């Protein structure tokens, strides 16, 4: 049983990945694969964790690895996190300076496209 669903769309030339379920040791490889596919196609990537119920260190690791891979290819990743506990996990690991964290998809799209409100 897959406990993570990833719905991928394109908005304003940004690959938008909306995750639902659990991002953990069992499902992190799926996210890594999807980010790698998006990096290969080119363009910025938005990963929305708005509907992620559980996030562990492997899930965070997949976000970090995907962000690193994207930046090495000349693009970026923005991560939408609305959960205070998930945001706290990122802060405890001191990754908020590395990851582009935003509170909403609209904010993340603006960060990735350079668009103003």
C-alpha beads as a LAMMPS data file, in Angstrom:
LAMMPS data file: protein, C-alpha beads

117 atoms
116 bonds

1 atom types
1 bond types

-500.0 500.0 xlo xhi
-500.0 500.0 ylo yhi
-500.0 500.0 zlo zhi

Masses

1 110.0

Atoms # bond

1 1 1 0.000 0.000 0.000
2 1 1 1.421 3.374 -1.041
3 1 1 1.039 5.815 1.816
4 1 1 2.130 8.792 -0.292
5 1 1 0.355 10.290 -3.274
6 1 1 2.161 12.820 -5.468
7 1 1 0.036 14.821 -7.898
8 1 1 2.134 16.751 -10.422
9 1 1 0.935 19.766 -12.407
10 1 1 2.603 22.724 -14.110
11 1 1 1.770 26.304 -13.171
12 1 1 3.571 29.329 -14.619
13 1 1 6.358 27.031 -15.910
14 1 1 6.834 25.635 -12.382
15 1 1 6.538 21.905 -11.703
16 1 1 4.113 21.686 -8.766
17 1 1 4.155 18.518 -6.657
18 1 1 1.301 18.205 -4.176
19 1 1 1.958 15.463 -1.651
20 1 1 -0.714 13.715 0.385
21 1 1 -0.090 11.127 3.095
22 1 1 3.159 10.204 4.826
23 1 1 6.644 11.239 3.759
24 1 1 8.887 8.806 5.574
25 1 1 11.519 6.101 5.162
26 1 1 9.198 4.020 2.976
27 1 1 7.965 6.822 0.707
28 1 1 10.930 9.222 0.499
29 1 1 12.441 7.368 -2.500
30 1 1 9.286 8.157 -4.516
31 1 1 9.734 11.865 -3.857
32 1 1 13.439 11.690 -4.716
33 1 1 12.566 10.000 -8.029
34 1 1 9.883 12.567 -8.894
35 1 1 12.183 15.484 -8.102
36 1 1 14.940 13.895 -10.231
37 1 1 12.467 13.548 -13.118
38 1 1 11.426 17.185 -12.752
39 1 1 15.044 18.362 -12.608
40 1 1 15.767 16.449 -15.817
41 1 1 12.904 18.283 -17.542
42 1 1 14.184 21.665 -16.310
43 1 1 12.524 24.537 -14.511
44 1 1 11.774 25.323 -10.890
45 1 1 9.962 22.896 -8.601
46 1 1 7.376 23.528 -5.895
47 1 1 6.813 20.733 -3.356
48 1 1 3.681 21.220 -1.270
49 1 1 3.525 19.400 2.061
50 1 1 0.179 20.988 2.960
51 1 1 -1.550 17.586 3.053
52 1 1 1.362 15.571 4.447
53 1 1 0.259 14.031 7.739
54 1 1 3.667 12.692 8.798
55 1 1 7.206 13.788 7.949
56 1 1 10.331 12.032 9.230
57 1 1 14.051 12.589 8.761
58 1 1 14.166 10.505 5.566
59 1 1 11.422 12.679 4.087
60 1 1 13.369 15.794 5.023
61 1 1 16.473 14.169 3.536
62 1 1 14.633 13.681 0.232
63 1 1 13.741 17.387 0.199
64 1 1 17.345 18.368 0.904
65 1 1 18.745 15.990 -1.747
66 1 1 16.212 17.176 -4.317
67 1 1 16.967 20.814 -3.579
68 1 1 20.698 20.189 -3.896
69 1 1 20.229 18.336 -7.196
70 1 1 18.007 21.110 -8.570
71 1 1 20.429 23.853 -7.603
72 1 1 23.346 21.960 -9.145
73 1 1 21.281 21.927 -12.367
74 1 1 20.672 25.670 -12.163
75 1 1 17.131 25.694 -10.796
76 1 1 15.495 25.769 -7.368
77 1 1 12.923 24.081 -5.175
78 1 1 10.451 25.811 -2.870
79 1 1 8.718 23.795 -0.157
80 1 1 5.278 24.706 1.177
81 1 1 4.943 23.840 4.852
82 1 1 1.918 24.899 6.870
83 1 1 2.307 22.510 9.807
84 1 1 4.051 24.031 12.816
85 1 1 5.479 20.647 13.823
86 1 1 6.958 20.092 10.352
87 1 1 8.382 23.618 10.317
88 1 1 9.847 22.978 13.766
89 1 1 11.534 19.797 12.504
90 1 1 13.181 21.793 9.712
91 1 1 14.308 24.475 12.192
92 1 1 15.715 21.951 14.694
93 1 1 17.851 20.523 11.892
94 1 1 18.890 24.096 10.976
95 1 1 17.733 23.606 7.380
96 1 1 15.573 26.724 7.081
97 1 1 18.568 28.616 5.633
98 1 1 19.113 25.919 2.968
99 1 1 15.526 25.081 2.008
100 1 1 13.245 27.718 0.492
101 1 1 10.273 27.357 2.860
102 1 1 7.009 29.185 2.188
103 1 1 3.636 29.208 3.962
104 1 1 1.472 28.931 0.824
105 1 1 1.654 27.778 -2.776
106 1 1 1.086 31.350 -4.000
107 1 1 4.036 32.570 -1.939
108 1 1 6.215 29.703 -3.197
109 1 1 5.272 30.384 -6.834
110 1 1 6.238 34.042 -6.382
111 1 1 9.573 33.002 -4.848
112 1 1 10.329 30.679 -7.759
113 1 1 9.191 32.936 -10.596
114 1 1 10.263 36.279 -9.179
115 1 1 6.734 37.566 -9.656
116 1 1 5.355 40.255 -7.400
117 1 1 1.918 40.268 -5.875

Bonds

1 1 1 2
2 1 2 3
3 1 3 4
4 1 4 5
5 1 5 6
6 1 6 7
7 1 7 8
8 1 8 9
9 1 9 10
10 1 10 11
11 1 11 12
12 1 12 13
13 1 13 14
14 1 14 15
15 1 15 16
16 1 16 17
17 1 17 18
18 1 18 19
19 1 19 20
20 1 20 21
21 1 21 22
22 1 22 23
23 1 23 24
24 1 24 25
25 1 25 26
26 1 26 27
27 1 27 28
28 1 28 29
29 1 29 30
30 1 30 31
31 1 31 32
32 1 32 33
33 1 33 34
34 1 34 35
35 1 35 36
36 1 36 37
37 1 37 38
38 1 38 39
39 1 39 40
40 1 40 41
41 1 41 42
42 1 42 43
43 1 43 44
44 1 44 45
45 1 45 46
46 1 46 47
47 1 47 48
48 1 48 49
49 1 49 50
50 1 50 51
51 1 51 52
52 1 52 53
53 1 53 54
54 1 54 55
55 1 55 56
56 1 56 57
57 1 57 58
58 1 58 59
59 1 59 60
60 1 60 61
61 1 61 62
62 1 62 63
63 1 63 64
64 1 64 65
65 1 65 66
66 1 66 67
67 1 67 68
68 1 68 69
69 1 69 70
70 1 70 71
71 1 71 72
72 1 72 73
73 1 73 74
74 1 74 75
75 1 75 76
76 1 76 77
77 1 77 78
78 1 78 79
79 1 79 80
80 1 80 81
81 1 81 82
82 1 82 83
83 1 83 84
84 1 84 85
85 1 85 86
86 1 86 87
87 1 87 88
88 1 88 89
89 1 89 90
90 1 90 91
91 1 91 92
92 1 92 93
93 1 93 94
94 1 94 95
95 1 95 96
96 1 96 97
97 1 97 98
98 1 98 99
99 1 99 100
100 1 100 101
101 1 101 102
102 1 102 103
103 1 103 104
104 1 104 105
105 1 105 106
106 1 106 107
107 1 107 108
108 1 108 109
109 1 109 110
110 1 110 111
111 1 111 112
112 1 112 113
113 1 113 114
114 1 114 115
115 1 115 116
116 1 116 117
